[in-house]
């Protein structure tokens, strides 16, 4: 790799502005550790002048010992008419005591006039004065040229003048922002090329939003045009549609274009890190997320599955292992021995193609599919089906009985109560719990009953719950298929249950989820 690219992750700053995302101080510290372990260059952790939570984070962050990333505080230029040395926002940036600071200033005359309500000359002075003040106080300075691409279209000379002011003030990085997210990749590339030619002594970067669904492509185009600093958020979190998605940009740059972002070993942590950050953020990692999603390398039975089993390059653009993901051959009643065998060998490498157990598993799969099961989206339940045909599984617990009570009206969003009795290691355990619906109550009660016996279950969270109606013509008497996605912060898995009774189907999926986790722990 001939050229290294600086990666600035703004998950904790720009990502925190996404709808539905709220990080506690402990969450932020955990994200910092995960991204530092991954190996990003900079971690933009927030605006210390914005609220008490940010101040507390920076206070606690001073004790961090980061091995790869440089922590970066974020803020604005000084206010108009006030020297940077007297400006409260500038003082807060210095008080954060981070090695680097990124500050933003306006590069669009529209924003200078309509938002700042100041003169073009004063805006340039605000940029230069702020950068110089931060630099003279020992900070590495990154300048975010806000609305740069829109400003460049309307008045290129003034947009470039804002960069010149930042460079005079001591900014090492001049980062061009597509704040509204509306530029096309070729526009980004053309502008970046012009800026690199105008500022050969500076590091040129890009900070792109994804409103046109082109931020990944535009970031890659910017690097090819000369940018050596890329900003984004790790899973594309951000205001409105979101920001440039670093979990897609980094592997594209490194594996496809030959730029250096992470080491090869660090890149293999990409998928586990994505799952971990999604868990901290209390979101579900999109199955269809490029590179890191569960479906990124999933192949359904047929021509694609047959081809990828013969030669992975036939239907995969990279080796899944390069980003810490894995290939999945989806199973259905159309699946043959050739597609089932790799799934069996992943768990039991000694099994050969002629082993009768493979045929038995295929027959069992077809029978289950006839009953309404569909393992295409429930890998964990299919792994359990394989294991049950290959060996006697441990009996972790046995259900004696459960009872569910739903009631209206209810308070505190807890509409259901579950009481259950299970037998574990010859001991009978009774537990009860309230929940946001019967399945949530049953899940909480089961965990409570098993927690003292299996502490690893404390890590497990129910991430997603879906119900599929099997025969719509039957009405309320139809069978239902329940899919439950669980996770432990490092891994996610999906299990399934089928029944005429939605609670019974949910129980089956819950039991599979817990058994799968416990089996993973005794491999």
C-alpha positions as CSV (number, residue, x, y, z in Angstrom):
1,X,0.0,0.0,0.0
2,X,1.7,3.1,-1.2
3,X,-0.5,5.8,0.3
4,X,-1.9,6.0,3.8
5,X,-5.2,7.6,4.5
6,X,-6.1,9.2,7.8
7,X,-9.5,8.1,9.1
8,X,-11.4,10.4,11.5
9,X,-14.4,8.7,13.1
10,X,-17.2,11.1,14.2
11,X,-19.6,8.4,15.6
12,X,-19.6,10.1,19.0
13,X,-20.1,13.6,17.6
14,X,-21.9,13.6,14.2
15,X,-23.3,10.1,14.8
16,X,-24.8,11.2,18.1
17,X,-26.9,13.7,16.2
18,X,-28.8,10.8,14.5
19,X,-32.5,10.3,15.3
20,X,-32.8,7.6,18.0
21,X,-29.1,7.6,19.0
22,X,-28.2,8.7,22.6
23,X,-24.9,7.8,24.1
24,X,-24.2,7.9,27.8
25,X,-20.8,8.8,29.1
26,X,-20.0,5.1,29.6
27,X,-21.3,4.3,26.1
28,X,-18.9,6.9,24.7
29,X,-16.0,5.6,26.6
30,X,-16.8,2.1,25.3
31,X,-17.1,3.2,21.7
32,X,-13.7,5.0,22.1
33,X,-12.1,1.8,23.2
34,X,-13.7,-0.2,20.4
35,X,-12.6,2.2,17.7
36,X,-9.1,2.6,19.2
37,X,-8.7,-1.2,19.1
38,X,-9.9,-1.1,15.5
39,X,-7.1,1.3,14.6
40,X,-8.7,4.5,13.4
41,X,-6.5,7.6,13.2
42,X,-8.7,10.2,15.0
43,X,-11.7,10.0,17.3
44,X,-13.8,13.1,17.2
45,X,-15.6,12.7,20.5
46,X,-17.9,15.7,20.8
47,X,-18.2,19.4,21.6
48,X,-17.1,20.2,25.1
49,X,-19.0,23.4,25.1
50,X,-22.4,21.9,24.3
51,X,-23.6,20.2,27.5
52,X,-22.5,18.9,30.9
53,X,-22.4,15.3,29.6
54,X,-19.7,16.2,27.1
55,X,-17.7,18.0,29.8
56,X,-17.9,14.8,32.0
57,X,-16.8,12.7,29.1
58,X,-13.7,14.7,28.4
59,X,-12.9,14.8,32.1
60,X,-13.0,11.0,32.2
61,X,-11.3,10.6,28.8
62,X,-8.1,12.3,30.2
63,X,-7.4,9.0,31.9
64,X,-7.6,6.9,28.7
65,X,-4.5,5.3,27.4
66,X,-5.2,4.9,23.7
67,X,-3.0,2.8,21.6
68,X,-3.9,3.9,18.0
69,X,-6.3,6.8,17.9
70,X,-5.8,10.5,18.7
71,X,-8.7,12.0,20.6
72,X,-10.2,15.1,19.1
73,X,-12.5,17.8,20.6
74,X,-14.9,19.6,18.2
75,X,-16.2,23.1,18.1
76,X,-16.8,26.2,16.1
77,X,-14.8,29.3,15.3
78,X,-14.8,32.1,17.8
79,X,-17.8,34.3,17.7
80,X,-17.8,37.5,15.6
81,X,-16.2,40.5,17.2
82,X,-14.6,38.6,20.1
83,X,-10.9,37.5,20.0
84,X,-10.3,33.8,20.2
85,X,-8.4,34.2,23.5
86,X,-11.6,35.6,25.1
87,X,-14.1,33.3,23.5
88,X,-15.8,30.7,25.7
89,X,-16.1,28.1,23.0
90,X,-12.4,28.3,22.3
91,X,-11.7,28.1,26.0
92,X,-13.8,24.9,26.2
93,X,-11.9,23.3,23.3
94,X,-8.6,23.9,25.1
95,X,-10.0,22.7,28.5
96,X,-11.0,19.4,26.9
97,X,-7.2,18.8,26.8
98,X,-7.2,16.6,23.7
99,X,-4.1,16.4,21.5
100,X,-6.1,17.5,18.4
101,X,-9.0,19.9,17.9
102,X,-11.3,20.1,14.8
103,X,-13.2,23.3,14.4
104,X,-15.6,24.3,11.7
105,X,-16.1,27.6,9.9
106,X,-18.3,28.8,7.1
107,X,-17.1,28.5,3.5
108,X,-20.3,29.6,1.9
109,X,-21.2,33.2,1.5
110,X,-24.9,32.3,1.9
111,X,-24.1,31.1,5.4
112,X,-21.8,34.0,6.2
113,X,-24.6,36.5,5.4
114,X,-27.7,34.6,6.4
115,X,-26.6,32.4,9.4
116,X,-23.6,34.2,10.9
117,X,-24.9,37.6,9.8
118,X,-21.4,39.0,9.5
119,X,-19.1,40.2,6.8
120,X,-17.0,38.0,4.5
121,X,-13.9,39.6,6.0
122,X,-14.9,39.0,9.6
123,X,-15.6,35.4,8.8
124,X,-12.1,34.9,7.4
125,X,-10.7,36.6,10.5
126,X,-12.7,34.3,12.8
127,X,-11.3,31.2,11.0
128,X,-7.7,32.4,11.1
129,X,-7.8,33.7,14.6
130,X,-9.4,30.5,16.0
131,X,-6.9,28.2,14.2
132,X,-3.9,30.3,15.4
133,X,-5.1,30.4,19.0
134,X,-5.5,26.6,19.1
135,X,-2.2,26.0,17.4
136,X,-0.3,28.4,19.7
137,X,-1.7,26.4,22.6
138,X,-0.2,23.2,21.4
139,X,-3.1,21.6,19.6
140,X,-3.0,19.8,16.3
141,X,-5.6,21.6,14.2
142,X,-8.1,20.2,11.7
143,X,-10.4,22.8,9.9
144,X,-13.8,21.6,8.8
145,X,-14.8,23.9,5.9
146,X,-18.6,23.7,6.4
147,X,-20.8,23.8,3.3
148,X,-17.6,23.9,1.2
149,X,-18.9,22.2,-1.9
150,X,-22.0,24.4,-2.1
151,X,-19.9,27.5,-1.4
152,X,-17.4,26.5,-4.0
153,X,-20.1,26.2,-6.7
154,X,-21.4,29.7,-5.9
155,X,-18.1,31.5,-5.3
156,X,-15.0,29.4,-5.6
157,X,-12.6,32.2,-4.8
158,X,-14.2,32.9,-1.5
159,X,-14.4,29.2,-0.5
160,X,-10.7,28.8,-1.3
161,X,-10.0,32.0,0.8
162,X,-11.6,30.3,3.8
163,X,-9.1,27.4,3.4
164,X,-6.2,29.9,3.1
165,X,-7.3,31.6,6.3
166,X,-7.3,28.3,8.1
167,X,-3.9,27.3,6.7
168,X,-2.4,30.7,7.8
169,X,-3.8,30.0,11.2
170,X,-2.0,26.7,11.5
171,X,-4.5,24.1,10.5
172,X,-2.7,21.0,9.3
173,X,-5.8,19.4,7.7
174,X,-8.2,21.3,5.5
175,X,-11.4,19.2,5.4
176,X,-14.0,19.9,2.8
177,X,-17.6,19.3,4.0
178,X,-20.6,18.4,1.9
179,X,-22.9,19.4,4.7
180,X,-26.1,19.1,2.8
181,X,-25.1,15.8,1.3
182,X,-26.2,16.7,-2.2
183,X,-23.0,16.7,-4.3
184,X,-22.3,13.9,-6.9
185,X,-19.1,11.9,-6.8
186,X,-17.7,13.6,-9.9
187,X,-18.3,17.0,-8.4
188,X,-16.5,16.0,-5.2
189,X,-13.6,14.6,-7.2
190,X,-13.2,17.7,-9.4
191,X,-13.3,20.1,-6.4
192,X,-10.9,18.0,-4.3
193,X,-8.5,17.9,-7.2
194,X,-8.6,21.7,-7.5
195,X,-8.1,22.2,-3.7
196,X,-5.1,19.8,-3.6
197,X,-3.5,21.8,-6.4
198,X,-4.1,25.0,-4.6
199,X,-2.8,23.8,-1.2
200,X,0.0,21.3,-1.9
201,X,1.5,21.7,1.6
202,X,-1.8,20.9,3.4
203,X,-3.5,17.6,4.0
204,X,-6.9,17.8,2.2
205,X,-9.8,15.8,3.7
206,X,-13.5,15.2,3.1
207,X,-16.5,15.1,5.4
208,X,-19.5,14.0,3.4
209,X,-23.2,13.5,4.3
210,X,-25.3,10.8,2.7
211,X,-28.5,12.6,1.7
212,X,-28.1,11.5,-1.9
213,X,-26.9,8.0,-1.0
214,X,-23.5,8.6,-2.5
215,X,-21.3,9.4,0.4
216,X,-19.3,6.2,0.2
217,X,-18.7,6.5,-3.5
218,X,-17.9,10.2,-3.1
219,X,-15.4,9.5,-0.3
220,X,-13.6,7.0,-2.5
221,X,-13.6,9.4,-5.4
222,X,-12.2,12.1,-3.2
223,X,-9.3,9.9,-2.2
224,X,-8.5,9.1,-5.8
225,X,-8.5,12.8,-6.5
226,X,-5.9,13.5,-3.8
227,X,-7.7,13.6,-0.4
228,X,-5.6,11.9,2.3
229,X,-8.0,12.4,5.2
230,X,-11.5,10.9,5.4
231,X,-14.2,11.6,8.0
232,X,-17.3,9.6,8.6
233,X,-19.2,7.6,11.2
234,X,-18.6,3.9,11.7
235,X,-22.1,2.7,10.7
236,X,-23.2,5.8,8.8
237,X,-25.1,7.2,11.8
238,X,-25.7,10.9,11.5
239,X,-28.2,13.7,11.1
240,X,-31.0,13.3,8.5
241,X,-30.0,10.3,6.3
242,X,-26.6,10.0,7.9
243,X,-22.9,10.4,7.3
244,X,-20.4,8.7,5.1
245,X,-20.1,5.1,6.4
246,X,-16.6,4.2,7.4
247,X,-17.4,0.5,7.7
248,X,-17.9,0.6,3.9
249,X,-15.3,3.3,2.9
250,X,-12.3,1.7,4.7
251,X,-12.6,-1.8,3.1
252,X,-13.3,-0.2,-0.3
253,X,-10.2,2.0,-0.1
254,X,-8.0,-0.7,1.3
255,X,-9.1,-3.9,-0.4
256,X,-10.2,-2.5,-3.7
257,X,-8.0,0.6,-4.3
258,X,-4.9,-0.3,-2.4
259,X,-4.8,2.6,0.1
260,X,-3.6,2.0,3.7
261,X,-6.2,2.7,6.4
262,X,-5.8,-0.2,8.9
263,X,-3.4,-3.1,9.2
264,X,-4.7,-6.4,7.7
265,X,-5.2,-7.8,11.2
266,X,-7.2,-4.7,12.3
267,X,-9.4,-4.9,9.2
268,X,-10.5,-8.4,10.3
269,X,-12.0,-6.7,13.4
270,X,-14.3,-4.7,11.2
271,X,-17.4,-6.9,11.5
272,X,-17.1,-7.6,15.2
273,X,-16.6,-3.9,15.8
274,X,-19.7,-3.1,13.8
275,X,-21.8,-5.5,15.9
276,X,-20.3,-4.1,19.1
277,X,-21.0,-0.5,18.2
278,X,-24.5,-1.3,17.1
279,X,-25.1,-3.0,20.4
280,X,-23.8,0.0,22.4
281,X,-26.0,2.3,20.3
282,X,-29.0,0.1,21.0
283,X,-29.6,-0.4,17.2
284,X,-29.8,-3.5,15.1
285,X,-27.0,-3.8,12.5
286,X,-28.6,-3.9,9.1
287,X,-28.4,-7.4,7.6
288,X,-27.8,-5.8,4.2
289,X,-25.0,-3.5,5.4
290,X,-22.1,-3.8,3.0
291,X,-19.1,-5.8,4.2
292,X,-20.3,-6.2,7.9
293,X,-24.0,-7.2,7.6
294,X,-25.2,-10.8,8.1
295,X,-26.4,-10.9,4.5
296,X,-23.3,-9.3,2.9
297,X,-21.9,-12.8,1.9
298,X,-25.1,-14.8,2.0
299,X,-26.0,-17.0,-0.9
300,X,-29.3,-18.8,-1.5
301,X,-29.5,-22.3,-2.9
302,X,-29.3,-22.3,-6.7
303,X,-26.8,-21.0,-9.2
304,X,-25.2,-18.5,-6.8
305,X,-24.7,-21.0,-4.0
306,X,-23.4,-23.7,-6.4
307,X,-21.0,-21.2,-8.0
308,X,-19.6,-19.8,-4.8
309,X,-19.0,-23.3,-3.3
310,X,-17.0,-24.2,-6.4
311,X,-15.1,-20.9,-6.7
312,X,-15.8,-18.1,-4.1
313,X,-14.7,-15.4,-6.6
314,X,-17.6,-16.3,-8.8
315,X,-20.1,-14.5,-6.6
316,X,-18.1,-12.7,-3.9
317,X,-16.3,-9.4,-4.5
318,X,-13.8,-10.0,-1.5
319,X,-12.9,-12.7,0.9
320,X,-15.4,-12.3,3.8
321,X,-12.7,-13.2,6.3
322,X,-10.7,-10.1,5.3
323,X,-13.3,-8.0,7.1
324,X,-14.1,-10.5,9.9
325,X,-17.3,-11.7,8.3
326,X,-18.2,-15.1,6.9
327,X,-19.9,-16.8,4.0
328,X,-23.4,-18.1,4.6
329,X,-25.2,-20.5,2.2
330,X,-28.9,-20.1,3.0
331,X,-30.8,-23.2,3.4
332,X,-34.3,-24.1,2.2
333,X,-36.3,-27.1,0.9
334,X,-34.5,-26.7,-2.4
335,X,-31.1,-27.2,-0.8
336,X,-29.1,-30.2,-1.8
337,X,-26.2,-32.1,-0.1
338,X,-23.6,-29.9,-1.8
339,X,-24.9,-26.8,-0.1
340,X,-25.6,-28.5,3.3
341,X,-22.2,-30.1,3.5
342,X,-20.1,-26.9,4.2
343,X,-22.6,-25.9,6.9
344,X,-22.1,-29.3,8.6
345,X,-18.3,-29.2,8.1
346,X,-18.1,-25.8,9.8
347,X,-19.4,-27.5,13.0
348,X,-18.0,-31.0,12.3
349,X,-14.9,-30.8,10.0
350,X,-14.5,-34.6,10.0
351,X,-17.7,-35.2,8.1
352,X,-17.4,-36.3,4.5
353,X,-19.7,-35.9,1.5
354,X,-20.8,-39.5,1.6
355,X,-21.6,-39.5,5.4
356,X,-25.2,-40.6,5.8
357,X,-25.8,-37.9,8.4
358,X,-25.7,-35.3,5.6
359,X,-28.6,-37.0,3.8
360,X,-30.5,-37.3,7.1
361,X,-30.1,-33.6,7.8
362,X,-31.3,-32.8,4.3
363,X,-34.4,-35.0,4.8
364,X,-35.0,-33.3,8.2
365,X,-34.7,-29.9,6.7
366,X,-37.3,-30.7,4.0
367,X,-39.7,-32.1,6.6
368,X,-39.3,-29.0,8.8
369,X,-39.9,-26.7,5.8
370,X,-43.1,-28.6,5.1
371,X,-44.2,-27.9,8.7
372,X,-43.6,-24.2,8.2
373,X,-40.0,-23.7,9.3
374,X,-37.8,-21.6,7.1
375,X,-34.1,-21.6,8.0
376,X,-33.0,-19.1,5.4
377,X,-33.0,-16.3,8.0
378,X,-32.4,-18.4,11.1
379,X,-28.9,-19.7,11.0
380,X,-28.6,-20.4,14.7
381,X,-31.7,-22.7,14.6
382,X,-30.3,-24.5,11.6
383,X,-27.0,-25.0,13.4
384,X,-29.0,-26.5,16.3
385,X,-30.8,-28.8,13.9
386,X,-27.4,-30.1,12.6
387,X,-26.1,-30.6,16.1
388,X,-29.1,-32.6,17.2
389,X,-28.5,-35.0,14.3
390,X,-24.8,-35.3,15.1
391,X,-24.7,-35.7,18.8
392,X,-26.6,-35.7,22.1
393,X,-26.9,-32.1,23.2
394,X,-26.6,-31.1,26.8
395,X,-29.9,-30.5,28.6
396,X,-29.3,-27.0,30.0
397,X,-32.8,-26.6,31.4
398,X,-36.3,-28.1,31.2
399,X,-39.6,-26.2,31.1
400,X,-42.1,-27.3,33.7
401,X,-44.7,-24.6,33.0
402,X,-45.3,-21.0,32.2
403,X,-48.2,-18.6,32.6
404,X,-48.7,-15.2,30.8
405,X,-51.0,-12.4,31.9
406,X,-51.9,-9.5,29.7
407,X,-53.8,-6.5,31.0
408,X,-55.3,-3.2,30.0
409,X,-54.9,-0.5,31.0
410,X,-51.2,-0.7,32.1
411,X,-48.5,1.7,33.3
412,X,-44.8,2.1,32.7
413,X,-45.3,0.4,29.3
414,X,-45.4,-3.0,31.0
415,X,-48.5,-4.7,29.7
416,X,-47.7,-8.3,30.5
417,X,-46.5,-10.5,33.4
418,X,-44.8,-13.9,32.9
419,X,-44.4,-16.6,35.6
420,X,-42.4,-19.7,34.7
421,X,-41.0,-22.8,36.4
422,X,-37.9,-24.6,35.0
423,X,-35.8,-27.5,36.2
424,X,-32.0,-26.9,36.0
425,X,-29.5,-29.5,37.2
426,X,-32.3,-31.2,39.3
427,X,-33.2,-27.9,40.9
428,X,-36.5,-26.2,40.3
429,X,-36.4,-22.5,39.8
430,X,-39.5,-20.2,39.7
431,X,-39.2,-16.7,38.2
432,X,-41.6,-13.9,37.4
433,X,-41.2,-10.7,35.4
434,X,-43.1,-7.8,33.8
435,X,-42.4,-6.8,30.3
436,X,-43.4,-4.7,27.3
437,X,-45.7,-7.5,26.0
438,X,-45.8,-11.2,26.7
439,X,-42.7,-12.2,24.8
440,X,-40.6,-9.6,26.5
441,X,-41.9,-10.6,29.9
442,X,-41.2,-14.3,29.2
443,X,-37.7,-13.5,28.0
444,X,-36.9,-11.5,31.1
445,X,-38.4,-14.2,33.4
446,X,-36.4,-17.0,31.7
447,X,-33.1,-15.1,31.9
448,X,-33.8,-14.4,35.6
449,X,-34.4,-18.1,36.2
450,X,-31.2,-19.1,34.5
451,X,-28.9,-16.3,35.5
452,X,-27.5,-18.0,38.6
453,X,-26.7,-21.1,36.6
454,X,-25.4,-19.5,33.4
455,X,-23.8,-16.1,34.0
456,X,-23.0,-15.7,30.3
457,X,-26.6,-15.1,29.6
458,X,-26.3,-11.7,31.3
459,X,-24.5,-10.5,28.1
460,X,-27.4,-11.5,25.8
461,X,-29.9,-9.0,24.6
462,X,-33.0,-9.6,22.4
463,X,-32.3,-7.3,19.5
464,X,-35.2,-8.0,17.1
465,X,-38.5,-9.8,17.1
466,X,-40.5,-10.6,14.0
467,X,-43.7,-12.6,13.4
468,X,-44.6,-14.0,10.0
469,X,-48.1,-15.3,9.2
470,X,-48.0,-18.6,7.3
471,X,-51.4,-18.8,5.7
472,X,-53.2,-15.5,5.5
473,X,-56.4,-17.2,4.2
474,X,-56.9,-19.0,7.5
475,X,-57.2,-15.7,9.5
476,X,-56.4,-15.7,13.2
477,X,-56.2,-19.5,13.3
478,X,-53.1,-19.6,11.1
479,X,-49.7,-20.9,12.0
480,X,-47.1,-18.2,12.7
481,X,-43.3,-18.2,12.4
482,X,-41.4,-16.2,14.9
483,X,-37.9,-15.0,14.3
484,X,-35.8,-13.6,17.2
485,X,-32.4,-12.0,16.8
486,X,-30.2,-12.0,19.8
487,X,-26.7,-10.5,20.5
488,X,-24.0,-10.4,23.1
489,X,-22.2,-7.3,21.9
490,X,-19.8,-9.3,19.8
491,X,-22.0,-11.7,17.8
492,X,-25.6,-11.8,16.6
493,X,-27.7,-14.9,15.9
494,X,-31.3,-15.6,14.8
495,X,-33.5,-18.4,15.9
496,X,-37.0,-19.5,15.0
497,X,-40.2,-21.1,16.3
498,X,-43.4,-22.2,14.5
499,X,-46.8,-22.8,16.1
500,X,-50.5,-22.0,15.9
501,X,-49.8,-20.3,19.3
502,X,-47.7,-17.1,19.0
503,X,-46.4,-17.5,22.6
504,X,-45.4,-21.1,22.0
505,X,-43.6,-20.1,18.8
506,X,-41.9,-17.3,20.6
507,X,-40.9,-19.7,23.5
508,X,-39.3,-22.1,21.0
509,X,-37.3,-19.3,19.4
510,X,-36.2,-18.0,22.8
511,X,-35.1,-21.5,24.0
512,X,-33.1,-21.9,20.7
513,X,-31.5,-18.5,21.3
514,X,-30.3,-19.4,24.8
515,X,-29.2,-23.0,24.0
516,X,-27.2,-21.6,21.0
517,X,-25.4,-19.2,23.3
518,X,-24.7,-21.8,25.9
519,X,-23.4,-24.3,23.3
520,X,-21.1,-21.6,21.9
521,X,-19.6,-21.3,25.4
522,X,-18.7,-24.9,25.7
523,X,-17.2,-25.5,22.2
